[in-house]
Structure formats: C-alpha cells, structure tokens
Amino acid sequence: MLASMLAMGTVAQPRAKFLQESHNFGSINEADGKVSCAFEIENEGDEPLVILGVYVKCGCITYDFTQEPIAPSDKGVVNVTLEPMGREGEYVKSIYIYTNTRPKKKTVRVYSVIKPELD
C-alpha cells in the first residue's frame, strides 16, 4: 500500500507557499528608526507545517515567527525588523527560513536604501 501511495505521489506532507518572497522598504531615514514587515506562509499540504527556525547573517535584522504547527490551509508568519541606525546606503539582506517541508530552506529578502542621519 505504501509503495503505491509513494508511486502516486499521495504521501501526506506539509507544503509551504510563501505569499511574498521579498519586501522593499524603499528609501528610509536612519533617524526614523526600525521598520518591519511580515512574510506569510500558507500550508498548502495535508499535514501540519512547522517553522523550525530562521537564520540571518546580519545583526541589523531581528525576527520572530509562528511557533505552533500551522494546520493545512492555515497561515503562519515570519516577522522581520530592520534596524537602520549606524548603516547607510543600499541594503539587500537575505533571511533563511527553515521548515519541515521539501525543500527545507526558503530564502526571502528585504531591500532598502538607508539615508544617513544629518549632523
């Protein structure tokens, strides 16, 4: 039975659909402080989807995410905050989101142009 289910591709599993893969904050002023956005994830599968973790290579980005399993047809979120203080110029930052799906890693990006604080 399992072999026939595998052959037909009907094995129950979560499937992550990212409703957006990037966010452009546009031109922001360093002095105006933090800006935030949310990356929504819909579970298009038939098993609970779990966000296992988030990784960012820059200390300028903080995040939080849905901790509980996301039921089929429901949505979860990864909230991302950019701290512009002490940075200026064009910014492109990648956020790596790990889930219990295939593939396990999804890369989303945030963009901005940070204008320096004037003395």
N, C-alpha and C positions, 0 to 999 in steps of 0.2 A: 504494500500500500504506500509506504513512504517513498519508495523508488518511483512509483507512478506520479505521486504528488510532486516530487522533485523534477521529473521529466516535463510535467505540465507547467511548472513554474508557479505552483499554487501554495508554496510553503508560506505560512503566516509570518509576517515580519513588519516592522515599522518602516515607513518611508517618509523622509523629510523633504518638504517643499519649502524652500526659503522664499518668502514673499517679496523680498528685495535682497540684492546681493551687494549693494553699495549705498552710501549716503554721502551727499555733498553738502557740507556746512556752508559752503560759499566763502565769501570774504568776511572774516571776523576780526574784531579788535582784541588784542591781548588783554587789555584792561577790562574788557566786559566780562571776563571770567569764563567758567566752564560752559560747554554746550553738550547736549545729549541727543541720542537718537535710539530707536529700538529696531531690532531685526526680528521679525516674526517668523516662526517656524510652524508650519501646519503638518500634522501627521496624516499622510495620505495612505498609510498602511493599515493593517488589521491587527497589530499588536502595539502595546504601549511604546512610545518613543521616549528615550531618556537623554537629556543633555548631560554628558559625562564630565565636561569641563570646557574651559575657554583659555586660550593662551594668546598673549600679546607680547611682542618684543620690546615695547616702549613703555616707560613709566608714565608717559603723558596720557595713557588710556587706562581707565578703570572700567569695570563691568560688574554686572550681576545677571543672573539668569534663572529661569524657571527650574526649581529644584525637584519638584514632584514629576512622576511619569506623565507624559502627555498622551491621553487616550486617543484612539483612532478618531479622525475628523475634528479633533480639538487643536488648539494653538498654544504654543509656548513663546517665550520671548527672551532675547539676549539684549539687555540694556547696556549701551556704551556711552561713556562720558570722556570727552577730550578736555584736558587742562592746557590752555594755550599760554599760560604765564611762563615767561622765560624762553619762549620759542617764537620764531618768526619765519615767514616765507611760506612756500608751498609745502603742504603736508599730505602725504598719502600713507596711511597706516593699515596694515593687514591685521585682521582678527581671525584666529583659527578656532573654530567651533567643532568639538568632538561629540559625536552621538553614538548610539548603539545601532546605527544603520550602516548600509553599504552604499557609498564609501563612508568611512567613519569620520573623515575630516572634511569640513567645508570652510573655505576662505571667503570672508566678506571684507569690504574695505570702506574706510572713511577718508574723505578728501576735505581739504580746507586751504585757504590762504590766510595766514595769520599776520595781521598788521601790528607792528611794534607799538608799545606804549611810548608816547612822546614825553620828553622831559620837560 
